[in-house]
């Protein structure tokens, strides 16, 4: 398939601005993510799963306070030891000794698998037998911006398609009346729209942003789904717009941006029928609402997002990202000077996340749905600047996967005795991307797009499928 022959950003912006009338606050670029599967690659391998829900914990959850139990941190608590701090080396070329800081929450073995989970996440501890813990992650980027971009696009700086866009390009959507790729309440900072953008892939594969970080839950939805004109007049107006658009496309057959805008407008018309029921949770049982913590102050906002994620994948959306973040440059889990603040965030996400996994499982959806939980990096085993917080740690951290053919109740790899560096069965972010694509039936080496004279892929020229993660 030929790549784009010119820069997309300025002309896409202009095209979408022209086409935005009548669709309110939802960008047509986002709606374009829901186009049908035309132009997609199709699976290369036998798929284990059909879809992904990515629960993005922006800012970097402390693995040594949650899933990576390290007795050495208790034994050496308060000692000044050399760690080779990456940020200090990057800034000054030197790394003074740092004070070891023990976990703030107690660990205990949970479930039949007996894996350690701290009291920070008691509800996730109860579902640990459904989780595949990847405890040897390492990644690129020391700061949030580069590391977040790398997590989403496989690049720390260059404009590359997001993983959701690659998945949509590879497989399309299961429901032509809904976007195939949705990002719930994304942030404007640390990558912003690039985290769900299609870059040089055809614009039709861009994600649909629903709401924004920090927005009240009631407002984090698609506005103006009810058409301004209904009945015969509305149909005539729609048919006229379709005819005009198709005439423009015949005159400019190579303009993928125009094609995406037209597809977005047609999708928007279909969504006016299909989407209201998906986004309306009023029909859920009181038991289900309570399961997600909806109606409870601490968990209501993220609980609504997790429930909506279930409803979206249940309705055929291929890739759903649920963002726990805000719009600052220091996102939610970024506790440089106040580790106890982790508890506030844990209380907001722990119950909804566990509920999502349990709800998918009881509905028979977990077998072919991947739930991926994690952030852009972890945190250091020592106190930053001898204070009360932890610094960024891309050298070793934990994510977990559930469903979709992954090994339930399994822990893969290990960090060193302090939890600082991944040392055993190491998994790079490129490896995780390759493995997730393989679970969907996509070979990361063959999922390519030609642009500016070379073939690009999510994993660049690296990445390997970690077969040990599969059941």
Legacy VTK file of the C-alpha trace (Angstrom):
# vtk DataFile Version 3.0
C-alpha trace
ASCII
DATASET POLYDATA
POINTS 471 float
0.000 0.000 0.000
1.544 3.377 -0.898
2.363 5.812 1.853
1.439 9.426 2.158
3.416 11.706 -0.091
3.082 14.905 1.893
2.897 16.128 5.467
-0.556 15.444 6.916
-0.787 17.885 9.799
-1.523 21.307 8.263
-3.914 20.078 5.558
-5.679 17.679 7.911
-6.229 20.503 10.346
-7.723 22.626 7.585
-9.863 19.782 6.245
-11.233 18.954 9.639
-11.943 22.576 10.411
-13.965 22.830 7.204
-15.828 19.620 7.953
-16.520 20.210 11.633
-19.837 22.038 11.248
-22.746 20.055 12.635
-20.694 17.685 14.790
-20.148 19.858 17.836
-17.221 19.246 20.100
-16.226 15.845 18.758
-13.424 16.256 16.234
-14.019 14.603 12.893
-10.454 13.369 13.050
-11.484 11.324 16.037
-14.601 10.017 14.358
-12.504 8.885 11.422
-11.139 6.126 13.619
-14.427 4.292 13.274
-14.389 3.707 9.570
-15.023 0.205 8.329
-12.210 -2.214 7.744
-11.553 -1.187 4.128
-7.837 -0.730 3.510
-6.755 -2.730 6.548
-4.098 -5.405 6.502
-5.876 -8.336 8.142
-4.351 -10.838 10.594
-1.039 -12.557 9.821
-1.314 -15.132 12.616
-4.010 -17.084 14.414
-5.367 -14.489 16.864
-5.745 -15.186 20.552
-7.759 -12.016 21.151
-9.965 -9.611 19.231
-9.572 -6.358 21.111
-7.601 -4.396 23.732
-8.530 -2.203 26.672
-5.477 -0.201 27.757
-5.729 1.273 31.255
-3.092 4.016 31.140
-1.747 5.066 34.542
-0.049 8.307 33.548
2.916 9.476 35.576
4.468 6.173 36.605
3.058 3.946 39.342
5.669 2.855 41.882
6.174 -0.857 41.240
8.197 -1.242 44.454
5.152 0.008 46.394
2.635 -2.172 44.570
3.581 -5.379 42.695
7.369 -5.786 43.050
8.115 -6.912 46.615
11.738 -6.252 47.592
12.763 -7.239 51.161
16.119 -5.502 50.602
14.332 -2.135 50.695
13.234 -2.822 54.277
16.666 -4.074 55.320
18.494 -1.050 53.868
15.858 1.611 54.512
17.564 4.965 55.170
21.002 3.928 53.940
22.838 6.093 51.436
23.826 3.860 48.525
25.047 4.434 44.948
22.389 3.694 42.349
23.565 5.359 39.152
20.548 7.659 38.974
19.691 8.182 35.295
18.245 11.667 35.709
21.231 12.917 37.713
23.622 11.502 35.157
21.650 13.086 32.308
21.641 16.484 34.045
25.088 16.655 35.640
27.083 13.637 34.471
27.313 12.393 38.061
25.157 10.365 40.429
25.584 10.941 44.170
24.433 8.264 46.646
20.698 8.112 47.284
18.698 7.220 50.406
16.944 3.861 50.165
13.222 4.196 50.917
11.149 1.213 51.952
7.614 0.710 50.597
4.905 2.744 52.246
2.377 -0.101 52.017
2.595 -3.652 53.341
2.878 -6.580 50.944
1.127 -9.920 51.261
0.769 -13.000 49.093
-2.574 -12.960 47.316
-4.731 -15.539 45.596
-3.944 -19.154 44.800
-0.912 -18.020 42.806
0.572 -16.436 45.920
1.986 -13.392 44.172
2.877 -10.422 46.306
0.577 -7.399 45.990
0.691 -4.500 48.417
-2.155 -2.936 50.361
-2.047 -0.073 47.861
-4.165 -2.213 45.514
-6.298 -4.579 47.626
-8.936 -5.078 44.904
-6.351 -5.909 42.245
-4.855 -8.262 44.797
-8.151 -10.149 44.835
-7.969 -10.746 41.062
-4.233 -11.497 40.927
-4.986 -15.041 39.722
-6.388 -13.483 36.535
-3.312 -11.329 35.938
-0.100 -11.908 34.037
2.456 -9.727 35.836
5.358 -8.506 33.701
7.883 -7.473 36.345
10.902 -6.885 34.111
9.788 -4.002 31.913
12.227 -1.378 30.709
11.694 1.457 28.266
13.056 4.591 26.590
12.731 8.134 27.884
13.470 9.498 31.347
10.939 12.357 31.278
7.170 11.956 30.949
6.873 13.412 27.451
9.352 11.133 25.666
8.440 8.046 27.716
4.699 8.561 27.173
5.205 8.980 23.449
7.354 5.861 23.391
4.663 3.905 25.210
2.021 4.983 22.700
3.965 5.234 19.445
7.283 3.407 19.835
9.238 6.651 19.415
10.406 9.227 21.951
10.468 12.185 19.573
9.408 11.499 15.978
5.768 11.737 14.890
4.658 8.112 14.593
1.256 6.404 14.572
-0.134 5.395 17.941
-0.539 1.748 18.800
-4.316 2.000 18.577
-3.975 3.371 15.057
-1.645 0.522 14.089
-4.176 -1.979 15.448
-7.005 -0.296 13.561
-4.896 -0.219 10.405
-4.166 -3.907 10.866
-7.634 -5.175 11.766
-10.241 -2.464 11.277
-13.310 -2.330 13.491
-15.874 -4.975 14.423
-18.693 -2.422 14.228
-18.890 0.037 11.343
-21.357 2.179 13.324
-18.828 3.037 16.037
-15.214 4.253 16.039
-12.754 1.375 15.931
-10.327 3.145 18.274
-11.458 5.282 21.217
-9.412 7.186 23.796
-11.426 8.099 26.901
-10.500 11.379 28.611
-7.006 11.790 27.144
-4.667 14.520 28.365
-3.478 17.489 26.350
0.033 17.266 27.825
2.867 14.769 27.311
2.073 13.872 23.741
-1.543 14.985 23.706
-3.302 14.004 20.447
-0.182 12.231 19.212
-0.956 9.492 21.752
-4.033 8.537 19.736
-3.032 10.000 16.367
-2.488 8.216 13.077
0.548 10.303 11.967
1.392 9.168 8.413
-1.087 6.271 8.377
-4.279 7.118 6.478
-6.246 9.557 8.599
-9.131 7.113 8.804
-7.174 5.164 11.455
-6.920 8.020 13.970
-8.507 7.496 17.371
-11.690 9.121 18.609
-11.095 11.250 21.697
-14.108 11.203 24.012
-13.897 13.785 26.785
-10.628 15.108 28.151
-8.585 14.690 31.294
-10.010 16.484 34.297
-13.463 16.842 32.782
-16.474 15.907 34.977
-17.729 12.398 34.147
-21.101 13.680 32.956
-19.352 15.827 30.338
-16.912 13.154 29.164
-19.146 11.876 26.413
-19.958 12.521 22.767
-22.002 15.678 22.451
-24.627 16.495 19.838
-25.385 12.892 18.938
-29.001 13.870 18.334
-29.142 15.456 14.846
-30.297 19.042 14.555
-32.740 18.070 11.811
-34.660 14.807 11.823
-37.156 13.139 9.558
-37.322 13.701 5.802
-35.552 17.070 5.969
-32.662 15.602 7.901
-32.333 12.708 5.476
-32.347 15.058 2.476
-29.647 17.211 4.042
-27.544 14.142 4.792
-27.993 12.683 1.310
-27.017 16.006 -0.268
-23.864 16.202 1.866
-22.943 12.632 0.922
-23.429 13.358 -2.789
-21.302 16.517 -2.635
-18.592 14.741 -0.692
-18.470 11.845 -3.115
-18.182 14.274 -6.031
-15.222 15.922 -4.300
-13.631 12.531 -3.726
-13.995 11.600 -7.381
-12.188 14.811 -8.260
-9.409 14.112 -5.715
-9.132 10.305 -5.509
-5.684 10.295 -3.871
-6.620 12.585 -0.955
-6.819 10.245 2.038
-7.624 13.173 4.356
-10.693 14.068 2.327
-11.686 10.415 2.308
-11.295 10.318 6.095
-13.450 13.413 6.569
-16.178 11.934 4.375
-15.996 8.642 6.255
-16.171 10.596 9.516
-19.313 12.423 8.453
-20.975 9.195 7.378
-19.898 7.482 10.587
-21.299 10.387 12.593
-24.669 9.877 10.935
-24.624 6.179 11.792
-23.473 6.912 15.334
-26.555 9.010 15.935
-28.436 5.710 15.862
-25.900 3.370 17.485
-23.898 5.404 19.987
-26.515 6.820 22.410
-27.355 3.351 23.718
-23.678 2.488 24.172
-22.887 5.639 26.131
-26.019 5.459 28.296
-25.222 3.385 31.401
-28.665 3.892 32.921
-29.687 0.384 31.912
-26.905 -1.250 33.936
-28.021 -3.058 37.085
-27.460 -1.451 40.496
-25.137 -4.359 41.292
-22.948 -3.600 38.261
-22.825 0.127 39.026
-21.808 -0.646 42.599
-19.191 -3.141 41.368
-17.405 -0.347 39.479
-17.789 2.094 42.360
-20.174 4.355 40.482
-21.985 6.580 42.949
-19.030 6.541 45.367
-17.070 9.776 45.294
-13.549 8.347 45.087
-14.295 5.841 42.330
-17.186 7.342 40.391
-15.203 9.072 37.622
-12.826 6.243 36.750
-15.537 3.679 37.381
-17.657 5.283 34.672
-14.742 5.189 32.247
-14.030 1.509 32.940
-17.697 0.583 32.568
-17.872 2.529 29.324
-14.770 0.679 28.110
-16.561 -2.609 28.689
-19.638 -1.369 26.846
-17.503 -0.156 23.923
-15.625 -3.417 23.414
-18.873 -5.310 23.919
-20.250 -3.257 21.011
-17.326 -4.008 18.709
-14.744 -1.259 19.327
-11.313 -2.734 18.635
-9.031 -0.631 20.863
-10.142 1.385 23.907
-7.745 3.447 25.977
-8.883 4.533 29.431
-6.706 7.374 30.701
-6.118 8.065 34.373
-4.367 11.397 34.202
-4.802 15.146 34.287
-3.770 17.965 31.984
-0.653 19.085 33.829
2.947 18.335 32.921
3.194 16.373 36.188
0.555 13.684 35.656
-1.366 11.804 38.310
1.090 9.177 39.585
4.129 11.494 39.479
4.951 11.657 43.204
8.425 13.185 43.359
7.930 14.625 46.833
4.799 13.038 48.275
4.591 9.258 47.924
1.540 9.026 50.232
-0.399 10.743 47.415
-0.231 7.408 45.574
-2.970 6.217 47.915
-5.460 8.813 46.638
-4.925 7.651 43.070
-5.049 3.988 44.060
-8.396 4.512 45.761
-9.709 6.057 42.545
-8.638 3.230 40.208
-8.266 0.018 42.215
-11.919 -0.926 42.511
-12.944 0.059 38.945
-9.989 -1.805 37.399
-10.684 -4.990 39.335
-14.375 -4.645 38.483
-13.605 -4.356 34.776
-11.614 -7.593 34.743
-14.259 -9.407 36.814
-17.111 -8.051 34.689
-15.456 -9.045 31.413
-14.786 -12.491 32.834
-18.345 -13.147 33.976
-19.697 -11.997 30.595
-17.404 -14.320 28.680
-15.484 -11.407 27.145
-12.153 -11.777 28.924
-11.029 -14.757 26.855
-10.791 -12.661 23.690
-10.249 -9.223 25.258
-6.826 -8.064 26.469
-6.747 -5.761 29.483
-3.381 -3.978 29.698
-2.614 -1.963 32.840
0.435 0.230 33.372
2.220 3.532 32.945
5.124 4.932 30.961
7.731 3.830 33.542
8.125 2.969 37.216
9.719 4.755 40.141
13.053 4.546 41.901
13.722 2.461 45.021
15.288 5.492 46.677
13.967 8.844 47.815
14.453 11.632 45.328
16.834 14.250 46.733
16.551 12.553 50.137
12.932 13.676 50.318
9.575 11.901 50.581
8.975 10.903 46.943
10.473 8.731 44.234
11.964 9.723 40.870
11.211 8.275 37.411
12.573 4.807 36.682
12.520 3.560 33.068
15.104 0.849 33.844
12.738 -1.523 35.637
9.011 -1.588 36.385
5.820 -3.668 36.270
2.789 -3.810 33.993
0.131 -6.497 33.921
-2.020 -8.137 31.280
-5.271 -10.040 31.684
-7.320 -12.164 29.299
-6.610 -12.540 25.599
-4.593 -15.745 25.893
-2.084 -14.459 28.451
-0.990 -16.679 31.347
-3.299 -16.019 34.280
-1.670 -16.029 37.712
1.804 -15.825 36.182
4.709 -13.518 37.038
7.340 -12.995 34.347
10.860 -11.695 34.879
12.406 -9.803 37.751
14.215 -6.642 38.718
17.347 -6.587 40.884
17.168 -6.866 44.674
16.266 -3.186 44.974
13.746 -3.102 42.134
15.889 -0.649 40.180
16.870 -2.471 36.989
15.172 -5.275 35.078
17.656 -8.169 35.161
15.803 -11.438 34.452
13.755 -12.182 31.313
13.788 -8.493 30.461
10.914 -7.092 28.393
11.478 -3.884 26.454
8.486 -1.725 25.505
9.050 -2.752 21.877
8.772 -6.376 23.033
5.500 -5.661 24.813
4.110 -3.975 21.694
5.196 -6.926 19.544
3.583 -9.380 21.969
0.295 -7.502 22.164
0.123 -7.325 18.367
0.851 -11.054 18.147
-2.019 -11.755 20.547
-4.292 -9.971 18.055
-2.903 -11.990 15.158
-0.582 -9.275 13.845
3.100 -9.864 13.107
4.900 -6.690 14.198
7.545 -7.252 11.509
4.938 -7.435 8.739
2.590 -4.710 9.992
4.339 -1.957 8.040
3.499 1.203 6.141
5.679 2.804 3.504
6.308 6.496 4.112
8.999 8.805 2.733
10.878 5.965 1.093
11.016 3.457 3.944
8.802 0.940 5.676
7.762 1.924 9.183
6.356 -0.235 11.938
5.314 0.225 15.577
8.419 -1.578 16.836
10.801 0.203 14.446
13.666 -2.271 13.826
13.448 -3.982 17.216
11.010 -5.979 19.316
10.385 -9.679 19.877
7.300 -11.620 20.858
7.583 -12.838 24.459
6.080 -16.288 24.032
6.424 -17.072 27.757
3.599 -14.636 28.474
1.051 -16.746 26.615
-0.861 -19.604 28.207
LINES 1 472
471 0 1 2 3 4 5 6 7 8 9 10 11 12 13 14 15 16 17 18 19 20 21 22 23 24 25 26 27 28 29 30 31 32 33 34 35 36 37 38 39 40 41 42 43 44 45 46 47 48 49 50 51 52 53 54 55 56 57 58 59 60 61 62 63 64 65 66 67 68 69 70 71 72 73 74 75 76 77 78 79 80 81 82 83 84 85 86 87 88 89 90 91 92 93 94 95 96 97 98 99 100 101 102 103 104 105 106 107 108 109 110 111 112 113 114 115 116 117 118 119 120 121 122 123 124 125 126 127 128 129 130 131 132 133 134 135 136 137 138 139 140 141 142 143 144 145 146 147 148 149 150 151 152 153 154 155 156 157 158 159 160 161 162 163 164 165 166 167 168 169 170 171 172 173 174 175 176 177 178 179 180 181 182 183 184 185 186 187 188 189 190 191 192 193 194 195 196 197 198 199 200 201 202 203 204 205 206 207 208 209 210 211 212 213 214 215 216 217 218 219 220 221 222 223 224 225 226 227 228 229 230 231 232 233 234 235 236 237 238 239 240 241 242 243 244 245 246 247 248 249 250 251 252 253 254 255 256 257 258 259 260 261 262 263 264 265 266 267 268 269 270 271 272 273 274 275 276 277 278 279 280 281 282 283 284 285 286 287 288 289 290 291 292 293 294 295 296 297 298 299 300 301 302 303 304 305 306 307 308 309 310 311 312 313 314 315 316 317 318 319 320 321 322 323 324 325 326 327 328 329 330 331 332 333 334 335 336 337 338 339 340 341 342 343 344 345 346 347 348 349 350 351 352 353 354 355 356 357 358 359 360 361 362 363 364 365 366 367 368 369 370 371 372 373 374 375 376 377 378 379 380 381 382 383 384 385 386 387 388 389 390 391 392 393 394 395 396 397 398 399 400 401 402 403 404 405 406 407 408 409 410 411 412 413 414 415 416 417 418 419 420 421 422 423 424 425 426 427 428 429 430 431 432 433 434 435 436 437 438 439 440 441 442 443 444 445 446 447 448 449 450 451 452 453 454 455 456 457 458 459 460 461 462 463 464 465 466 467 468 469 470
